[in-house]
């Protein structure tokens, strides 16, 4: 798709706006295919051609989606938001994405929740089901990180997702967020059923980023349930998919899931390597939450070594 979009852009007759739209679509496809370098090249070129307005907002937001450093993501989303002006649909997407990065910075929970609520308010005004489901998923996720659960919110998002038959990437999906919330509160069977269903659907439609991001919490679920070999199988599959897709944020989960499972199975050298890898990635990407997870993993290894 990325290659075809680039060819289409090259063959577009004298229509600069259409050419730019096709190059932006090419950048999106390169990102989803794991070629972030080429996506970045196209987007930087587009930024030089578009001085201001909603088109520039779209380019900046796509750059934010391709970026892995949360500090940079927050800056890009701020610039995109300024360019989006009064466009509620664009603003809802930008605010929702920025809310997650603010939360990953660790000390910005209030700002993250504020962005999430603002995204939901904007999405309510637009009324688009996919946008509304996404906004619900995002605000519920950051609220859960802050220890806040809004009764009925995720259930409303799931109802919208199911009623309209939406095929959403993991971070847009209320079903995914609800499954993770169920895991947090110990409803293991409901969480397992939800995650396994999401993994099957993602595999069927070729959405390997979502499949990896479902396998990570599924591995934690099986670890908590004492099914450690099943947990290891899930975590290794997620790790392999993360390497194949080069998805920007999946590697952070190494320190949250892989190191714990390897440590408890006595795979000390593998666990230490996983913790070191995840810690380096967390520091590189300004991800304070996953830096804590990685340090905790190193602590668990030392505990188990006595």
KEMAR-188235 format. One line per 5 residues: their letters; for each residue x, y, z of N, C-alpha, C. Coordinates in steps of 0.05 Angstrom, whole numbers. Example, Ala and Ser with C-alpha at 12.3 -4.5 7.8 and 13.67 -1.06 7.14 Angstrom:
// KEMAR-188235
AS> 264 -114 156 246 -90 156 264 -66 156  257 -45 142 273 -21 143 258 1 157
// end
This chain:
// KEMAR-188235
XXXXX> 17 -24 0 0 0 0 17 25 0  39 25 16 56 48 18 69 53 -9  79 32 -22 93 35 -48 73 45 -69  49 34 -69 29 42 -89 20 71 -85  17 79 -60 10 107 -54 32 126 -64
XXXXX> 57 118 -60 79 135 -70 79 137 -100  74 114 -114 72 114 -143 49 132 -152  27 129 -138 3 146 -146 10 175 -143  24 182 -121 31 210 -117 49 220 -140  68 203 -148 87 211 -169 72 215 -196
XXXXX> 50 200 -200 36 201 -225 12 220 -225  8 233 -202 -15 251 -200 -10 276 -218  -29 283 -235 -26 307 -251 -24 332 -235  -25 355 -247 -20 380 -233 -41 386 -212  -38 373 -189 -57 377 -167 -41 373 -141
XXXXX> -27 395 -132 -10 392 -109 -23 382 -84  -48 390 -79 -62 382 -55 -67 352 -55  -75 341 -78 -80 312 -81 -54 297 -78  -33 307 -90 -7 295 -88 2 292 -59  -2 314 -44 6 314 -15 -11 294 0
XXXXX> -37 292 -5 -54 273 9 -45 244 4  -36 239 -21 -27 212 -27 -1 205 -14  17 225 -11 42 221 2 37 218 33  18 232 43 11 228 72 0 200 76  -17 190 58 -27 162 61 -3 143 58
XXXXX> 16 148 41 39 131 38 55 130 65  58 154 77 72 155 103 58 138 124  31 140 125 16 125 144 20 95 140  20 87 115 23 58 109 51 49 115  71 66 110 99 58 117 101 55 148
XXXXX> 88 73 163 89 70 192 77 44 201  54 37 190 40 13 198 55 -12 189  71 -10 168 88 -32 158 114 -34 173  120 -16 192 144 -18 207 167 -2 196  162 14 175 184 29 162 181 58 171
XXXXX> 187 63 196 184 90 207 203 110 194  226 100 185 246 119 173 235 131 148  223 115 130 212 126 106 188 143 111  172 135 131 149 152 138 158 179 147  179 180 163 190 206 172 200 223 150
XXXXX> 214 211 130 224 226 107 201 239 92  180 225 87 157 236 73 144 258 88  141 254 114 128 274 131 144 300 134  170 297 137 187 321 139 186 337 113  185 323 90 182 337 64 156 351 63
XXXXX> 134 338 72 108 351 71 107 376 89  120 375 112 120 398 130 133 422 117  153 417 100 166 440 86 148 453 66  127 438 57 110 448 36 84 460 46  76 454 71 50 463 82 55 481 105
XXXXX> 51 507 103 59 525 124 40 525 148  14 522 144 -4 524 167 -31 512 160  -48 509 180 -75 500 176 -79 471 182  -104 461 177 -111 434 185 -94 413 170  -85 419 145 -69 399 131 -42 396 146
XXXXX> -31 418 156 -6 415 171 -12 401 198  -35 405 210 -42 390 234 -42 360 229  -52 351 206 -53 323 200 -24 312 197  -6 327 184 21 318 181 35 316 208  32 337 224 44 337 251 34 314 268
XXXXX> 8 308 266 -3 286 281 7 259 272  10 256 246 21 231 235 50 228 245  65 250 246 92 249 257 92 240 286  72 250 301 69 242 329 63 212 332  47 202 314 41 173 314 65 156 308
XXXXX> 83 167 291 107 152 284 130 155 304  128 175 321 149 181 341 147 162 365  170 156 377 170 139 401 177 154 427  190 177 425 198 192 449 173 208 458  164 202 482 139 215 491 142 245 495
XXXXX> 166 254 501 170 283 503 165 296 476  176 284 455 172 295 428 143 292 419  130 270 426 102 266 419 85 288 431  90 295 456 74 317 469 78 343 454  103 349 446 108 374 431 94 374 404
XXXXX> 96 352 390 83 350 363 53 353 365  41 340 385 13 342 389 4 370 396  21 384 412 15 412 418 15 429 393  35 425 375 36 440 350 12 433 333  5 407 331 -17 398 314 -44 410 324
XXXXX> -47 411 351 -71 422 363 -74 451 356  -52 466 356 -54 495 349 -62 498 320  -54 480 302 -61 482 274 -89 473 269  -99 455 285 -126 443 281 -148 463 287  -141 484 303 -160 505 309 -186 494 320
XXXXX> -209 501 308 -235 493 319 -245 467 307  -228 451 294 -237 426 282 -239 405 304  -263 399 313 -267 381 336 -257 353 331  -261 343 307 -253 315 301 -223 312 303  -209 331 291 -179 330 292 -170 334 321
XXXXX> -181 353 334 -173 359 362 -178 335 380  -200 321 376 -206 298 393 -184 277 390  -176 272 365 -155 251 360 -128 260 372  -122 285 369 -96 295 379 -95 295 409  -116 305 422 -118 306 451 -117 278 463
XXXXX> -131 259 450 -132 232 460 -104 219 459  -90 224 438 -63 212 435 -44 226 455  -46 252 458 -28 266 476 -32 257 505  -57 250 511 -63 242 539 -47 217 547  -44 198 528 -29 175 534 1 181 539
XXXXX> 12 198 523 40 205 526 45 221 552  26 238 559 28 253 585 29 233 608  12 212 606 11 193 628 37 177 629  49 170 606 74 155 606 97 171 617  95 197 617 116 214 628 117 212 659
XXXXX> 95 201 670 96 193 698 85 213 718  92 238 716 83 257 736 62 276 726  48 269 704 30 287 691 2 275 689  -6 260 709 -32 247 709 -55 266 706  -54 288 720 -77 307 719 -79 319 691
XXXXX> -57 325 678 -57 336 651 -67 315 631  -59 290 636 -68 268 618 -98 264 619  -109 264 643 -138 261 647 -153 285 635  -142 309 639 -154 333 627 -155 331 597  -133 323 585 -133 319 555 -154 298 547
XXXXX> -154 276 562 -173 255 555 -202 264 556  -208 279 577 -236 289 580 -242 309 558  -223 326 551 -227 346 530 -231 331 503  -216 309 498 -220 294 474 -248 282 473  -257 272 495 -284 260 496 -305 281 491
XXXXX> -302 305 502 -321 327 498 -322 334 469  -299 336 456 -298 343 427 -312 321 411  -306 296 418 -317 273 403 -347 272 406  -357 279 429 -386 280 433 -399 300 414  -386 323 410 -397 343 392 -397 334 363
XXXXX> -377 318 356 -376 308 328 -397 286 323  -398 267 343 -418 246 341 -410 222 324  -386 222 313 -377 199 297 -372 175 316  -384 151 311 -381 129 329 -352 120 334  -336 119 313 -308 110 316 -292 130 333
XXXXX> -297 155 327 -283 176 343 -291 175 372  -317 171 377 -327 171 404 -317 146 419  -316 123 406 -306 99 418 -277 102 426  -261 115 407 -233 119 413 -229 138 436  -244 160 437 -241 179 459 -248 166 486
XXXXX> -268 149 486 -276 134 511 -253 116 520  -242 101 500 -220 83 507 -196 98 519  -189 121 507 -166 135 516 -169 148 543  -192 161 548 -196 173 574 -199 152 596  -211 130 590 -214 108 610 -187 96 617
XXXXX> -169 94 597 -143 82 602 -126 100 620  -125 126 614 -108 144 630 -120 147 658  -147 147 660 -159 148 686 -152 124 703  -152 100 690 -145 76 705 -116 77 715  -98 88 699 -70 91 708 -69 108 733
XXXXX> -87 128 735 -88 146 758 -105 134 781  -115 110 778 -130 97 799 -159 106 799  -169 116 777 -197 125 775 -212 108 754  -235 97 763 -252 82 745 -278 97 743  -287 103 719 -312 118 714 -333 97 708
XXXXX> -352 92 727 -372 71 723 -388 75 697  -390 54 682 -407 54 658 -394 66 633  -372 80 636 -360 93 612 -350 73 592  -333 54 601 -323 34 582 -345 16 570  -364 10 587 -387 -6 577 -401 8 555
XXXXX> -404 35 557 -416 50 536 -399 49 510  -373 51 514 -355 49 491 -356 22 477  -357 1 493 -359 -26 482 -385 -29 466  -406 -18 477 -432 -20 463 -431 -6 436  -418 17 435 -415 31 409 -397 15 390
XXXXX> -375 5 401 -357 -11 384 -370 -35 372  -386 -49 388 -400 -73 378 -424 -67 360  -439 -46 368 -463 -40 352 -456 -32 324  -434 -17 320 -426 -8 294 -406 -26 280  -399 -49 293 -381 -68 281 -354 -55 275
XXXXX> -343 -39 293 -318 -24 288 -294 -43 291  -277 -43 272 -251 -57 274 -230 -37 281  -224 -35 307 -207 -13 317 -179 -24 325  -159 -8 321 -133 -15 332 -135 -14 362  -116 -28 375 -119 -33 404 -123 -8 420
XXXXX> -108 14 414 -110 38 431 -135 54 425  -150 46 405 -175 59 399 -199 43 410  -194 19 421 -215 0 426 -223 0 456  -248 7 461 -258 4 489 -258 -26 498  -262 -44 480 -261 -73 488 -233 -80 499
XXXXX> -212 -70 486 -185 -75 495 -181 -62 523  -189 -37 525 -185 -24 551 -201 -37 573  -225 -46 567 -241 -59 587 -228 -86 595  -217 -101 576 -204 -126 583 -180 -121 601  -165 -100 596 -142 -94 614 -152 -86 642
XXXXX> -175 -71 643 -186 -63 668 -196 -87 684  -208 -106 670 -218 -130 683 -194 -146 695  -172 -146 680 -148 -160 690 -138 -147 716  -139 -120 717 -130 -106 740 -146 -112 765  -172 -116 761 -189 -121 785 -194 -151 790
XXXXX> -179 -168 776 -180 -196 782 -202 -213 769  -216 -201 749 -237 -217 735 -223 -231 712  -209 -253 718 -191 -266 700 -204 -278 676  -226 -292 680 -239 -306 658 -251 -287 638  -264 -266 648 -275 -246 629 -252 -232 614
XXXXX> -231 -226 628 -208 -213 615 -196 -231 594  -192 -257 601 -180 -276 582 -198 -279 557  -224 -281 561 -242 -284 538 -241 -260 520  -240 -236 532 -239 -212 516 -213 -209 501  -191 -215 514 -165 -212 500 -161 -233 479
XXXXX> -170 -257 484 -167 -278 464 -184 -272 439  -208 -261 443 -225 -254 421 -212 -231 404  -201 -212 418 -187 -190 404 -163 -199 389  -148 -218 400 -124 -229 387 -132 -244 361  -153 -260 363 -163 -274 339 -172 -255 317
XXXXX> -186 -235 325 -196 -215 305 -173 -200 292  -153 -192 309 -130 -177 298 -114 -194 279  -111 -220 286 -96 -238 268 -111 -242 242  -137 -243 243 -153 -248 218 -152 -224 199  -150 -200 210 -149 -177 192 -120 -167 187
XXXXX> -100 -181 197 -73 -174 192 -62 -151 207  -75 -144 230 -67 -121 246 -47 -132 267  -22 -133 259 -3 -146 277 6 -128 300  4 -101 297 10 -84 319 -10 -89 342  -36 -90 335 -56 -96 355 -52 -124 367
XXXXX> -46 -143 350 -42 -171 360 -20 -172 380  2 -158 375 24 -157 395 15 -145 421  1 -122 418 -8 -108 442 -29 -123 458  -43 -141 446 -62 -159 460 -47 -182 474  -26 -192 460 -11 -214 472 4 -206 497
XXXXX> 14 -181 498 28 -173 522 11 -176 547  -12 -162 549 -29 -166 573 -39 -194 577  -43 -209 554 -52 -236 557 -30 -253 570  -5 -247 564 17 -261 578 17 -255 608  12 -230 615 11 -223 643 -12 -237 657
XXXXX> -34 -239 643 -58 -253 655 -50 -282 661  -38 -296 642 -31 -324 647 -9 -327 668  9 -307 670 29 -307 691 16 -305 718  -4 -286 720 -18 -283 746 -35 -307 753  -44 -322 732 -60 -346 736 -43 -370 743
XXXXX> -16 -367 742 1 -390 747 6 -408 724  -3 -400 700 2 -416 676 26 -405 662  50 -410 673 74 -396 665 84 -404 638  81 -429 630 90 -437 603 72 -424 582  46 -422 587 29 -408 568 36 -378 568
XXXXX> 42 -367 591 50 -339 592 75 -335 576  95 -353 578 119 -350 563 114 -352 533  97 -370 524 90 -372 496 78 -347 485  60 -335 500 48 -309 492 68 -287 491  86 -285 511 104 -263 512 125 -265 491
XXXXX> 134 -290 484 153 -293 462 140 -286 435  115 -293 431 101 -286 407 98 -256 404  92 -243 426 89 -214 426 116 -201 420  137 -211 432 164 -200 427 173 -203 398  167 -226 386 173 -231 358 158 -212 340
XXXXX> 132 -208 346 116 -190 330 126 -161 333  134 -154 357 145 -127 361 170 -122 344  187 -143 342 211 -141 326 204 -139 296  184 -154 287 177 -154 259 164 -128 251  146 -117 267 131 -94 259 145 -68 266
XXXXX> 165 -69 284 179 -45 293 160 -24 304  138 -33 316 119 -15 327 132 0 350  127 27 350 144 44 366 143 39 396  120 31 407 117 29 436 116 1 447  116 -19 430 112 -47 439 136 -56 456
XXXXX> 160 -47 450 184 -56 464 183 -48 494  168 -27 500 167 -20 529 155 -42 546  138 -59 534 126 -80 549 145 -102 557  169 -102 544 189 -123 552 194 -122 582  197 -98 592 203 -96 621 179 -100 639
XXXXX> 155 -98 627 131 -101 643 123 -130 645  128 -146 623 117 -173 622 139 -194 619  156 -191 599 175 -211 592 195 -217 615  205 -196 627 224 -200 649 212 -215 673  187 -209 679 174 -222 702 170 -252 698
XXXXX> 161 -258 674 156 -287 667 182 -302 666  203 -291 654 229 -304 652 241 -307 680  238 -287 697 250 -288 724 236 -310 740  210 -312 739 196 -332 755 200 -361 744  208 -363 719 214 -389 708 243 -397 712
XXXXX> 258 -379 725 286 -385 730 305 -379 707  295 -365 687 311 -358 664 325 -331 670  345 -333 688 356 -309 699 371 -292 679  387 -304 662 402 -288 643 384 -275 622  364 -290 613 344 -278 594 329 -255 607
XXXXX> 321 -259 633 306 -239 647 323 -213 650  348 -217 657 365 -193 661 369 -178 635  373 -193 613 376 -181 587 350 -166 579  328 -178 585 302 -165 579 299 -139 595  306 -140 621 303 -116 637 322 -94 628
XXXXX> 347 -101 621 366 -81 611 356 -69 585  346 -86 567 335 -76 541 312 -57 545  294 -64 563 270 -48 567 277 -22 581  296 -23 600 304 1 614 317 21 595  334 11 577 347 29 557 326 42 539
XXXXX> 306 26 531 285 36 514 268 57 528  262 52 554 246 71 569 260 97 572  286 96 578 301 121 580 303 136 554  307 121 533 309 132 506 283 146 497  261 136 506 234 146 497 220 163 518
XXXXX> 234 171 539 223 188 560 197 175 573  198 149 577 175 134 587 180 127 616  171 144 634 176 141 663 162 117 674  137 112 665 122 90 676 136 63 670  146 60 646 159 34 639 188 33 649
XXXXX> 200 56 656 225 56 670 221 43 697  200 51 710 193 39 737 189 9 734  174 1 714 169 -28 710 196 -43 706  214 -31 690 239 -44 684 257 -47 709  258 -25 725 273 -26 750 260 -47 769
XXXXX> 234 -48 770 221 -68 787 228 -96 778  230 -100 751 238 -126 741 266 -134 750  285 -115 749 312 -120 759 311 -127 789  294 -113 804 292 -119 832 281 -147 837  262 -155 820 251 -182 824 272 -204 818
XXXXX> 289 -199 799 310 -218 793 329 -221 817  336 -199 829 354 -200 853 340 -214 876  314 -209 879 299 -222 900 299 -252 897  295 -261 873 293 -290 868 321 -303 869  342 -287 865 369 -298 869 377 -299 898
X> 360 -287 915 366 -287 944 384 -265 953
// end
